[in-house]
Amino acid sequence: MYTYEHDEAVRKLLKKRTPALPSELIIKCVRKTHSKADLFMETRGKFGSPLYFLDIPALLERAERFSNAFTAVFSDFTPYFAMKSCNHPQVISTLAGNNFGIDVSSGAELQTALNCDAKKIVFSGPAKTMAELELAVNHAERTIILCDSFTELKKLLSIGKRINIGVRLTTENNPLWRKFGIGHHELEEFINMTENTCVRFCGLQFHSSWNLNPENHVELIRKLGETIKNLPEQHKKQIEFIDLGGGYWVGEGEWMLADTAEEMKLNKQLLNHPCDPLDHRYLPSTDIETYACALAAAAEKHIFPHIKCRIFAEPGRFVAHSAIHMLLTVEDIKQPDIAITDGATNMLGWERYEMDYFPVVNISQMSETEHPMMVLGSLCTPHDVWGFAYHGNGISVGDLLVVPDQGAYTYSLRQNFIKNIPESVVFDGKTVSRVNCTSFL
């Protein structure tokens, strides 16, 4: 039944204004892409397209920035890259060789991390099978299991081999998020179950996703501090690390098509026409240095008065964001407003760019000006969209298009849907070479 409350909610939504994406952020991204134009053209000439272009210098730059931000404010800090955000083996091996641990969430990811010679691994995720737990136990010298339930603990106890473990604490009462971890009120019981057993309890983990600012993270640290404060002293002494989880957003904010903004969805339904394809919106985010300072201040206030411990974090998106660019060739111009590329969104695994926005940059005809045009992939489905505009001085069959900064939650979600998954090339700062990803799996 429609009520007065519905009217009020609609009025409130219509008054909302999601900020416009600042043009300077877009131009900065386009110019960065233009700066590698010759490299991209040479790469296509040698290896063809479509391609995943893995940019090692960009990966290391963001990894170093994240690590520096947190080591500046935490005296004993270890970053663990969240593999689910980008499971490209070259990303994993590069980060593992540069003082990053690896956060895995399945037996398959654990095996990849082992094959990539990761020396520090945390194994998180719900409903771990016996086979997955046995794999971790067999590599206990470099793996910490972050238990997700009492059931997992019982499975580990039945295996009967020594391993270090932590436990994930539930952070939200949302029904879908309750699948993760145990309640704060259950922590003491969990620790008691580990006493005089083969497992060695030594840490705590929580996780919060899609953090555009540190407010929720800070609140979770406060709540964790209360939990630790009320533990028996002998249990406090066992906590050697706290894993603050992931969800750290990139400093550029969340970019989206205007149609995706909440109030614009309603506007579109009411007026029955789409938004301007050159109208881009965004949700601003906190820079990582400020974010790290906020978490350190919260830990200093709520956790360190009760225990002294190491701090872990599980960055994914922030580190992987600029690590991969998509190289595509225009294969057909169907209409003045429709271009079709050889690269399809099975490279991403989902219809991301019907919602999200990233510049489509024409390297063959470079310009900072953006023009309306549907840029589509070659799958036999209409839900195969790269964008509704491109940056360039025209667009023609044979042009090379680059979709930059696609390292996070794209390669990991790729799928053999209609077309095969493209090959990868790796730029090490000097040369570009093809990489055989299957040798790591």
HELIX and SHEET records of a PDB file:
HELIX    1   1 TYR A    4  LYS A   15  1                                  12    
HELIX    2   2 SER A   23  HIS A   34  1                                  12    
HELIX    3   3 ALA A   37  PHE A   47  1                                  11    
HELIX    4   4 ILE A   56  THR A   71  1                                  16    
HELIX    5   5 MET A   83  SER A   85  5                                   3    
HELIX    6   6 PRO A   89  ALA A   96  1                                   8    
HELIX    7   7 GLY A  107  ASN A  115  1                                   9    
HELIX    8   8 MET A  130  VAL A  137  1                                   8    
HELIX    9   9 PHE A  150  ILE A  159  1                                  10    
HELIX   10  10 TRP A  177  LYS A  179  5                                   3    
HELIX   11  11 HIS A  184  GLU A  186  5                                   3    
HELIX   12  12 LEU A  187  THR A  194  1                                   8    
HELIX   13  13 GLU A  215  LYS A  229  1                                  15    
HELIX   14  14 GLU A  233  LYS A  236  1                                   4    
HELIX   15  15 ALA A  258  THR A  260  5                                   3    
HELIX   16  16 GLU A  262  LEU A  271  1                                  10    
HELIX   17  17 ILE A  288  HIS A  302  1                                  15    
HELIX   18  18 ARG A  317  ALA A  320  1                                   4    
HELIX   19  19 THR A  345  MET A  347  5                                   3    
HELIX   20  20 ARG A  352  GLU A  354  5                                   3    
HELIX   21  21 TYR A  411  LEU A  413  5                                   3    
HELIX   22  22 CYS A  437  PHE A  440  5                                   4    
SHEET    1   A 6 VAL A 361  ASN A 362  0                                        
SHEET    2   A 6 LEU A 400  VAL A 403 -1                                        
SHEET    3   A 6 ILE A 324  GLN A 335 -1                                        
SHEET    4   A 6 LEU A  51  ASP A  55 -1                                        
SHEET    5   A 6 GLU A 423  PHE A 427  1                                        
SHEET    6   A 6 VAL A 432  VAL A 435 -1                                        
SHEET    1   B 9 PHE A  77  ALA A  82  0                                        
SHEET    2   B 9 GLY A 101  VAL A 104  1                                        
SHEET    3   B 9 ILE A 121  PHE A 123  1                                        
SHEET    4   B 9 THR A 143  CYS A 147  1                                        
SHEET    5   B 9 ILE A 163  ARG A 168  1                                        
SHEET    6   B 9 VAL A 199  GLN A 205  1                                        
SHEET    7   B 9 PHE A 241  ASP A 243  1                                        
SHEET    8   B 9 ARG A 310  ALA A 313  1                                        
SHEET    9   B 9 PHE A  77  ALA A  82  1                                        
SHEET    1   C 2 GLU A 254  LEU A 257  0                                        
SHEET    2   C 2 HIS A 280  LEU A 283 -1                                        
SHEET    1   D 6 VAL A 361  ASN A 362  0                                        
SHEET    2   D 6 LEU A 400  VAL A 403 -1                                        
SHEET    3   D 6 ILE A 324  GLN A 335 -1                                        
SHEET    4   D 6 ILE A 338  THR A 341 -1                                        
SHEET    5   D 6 GLU A 370  LEU A 376  1                                        
SHEET    6   D 6 VAL A 385  HIS A 391 -1                                        
END                                                                             
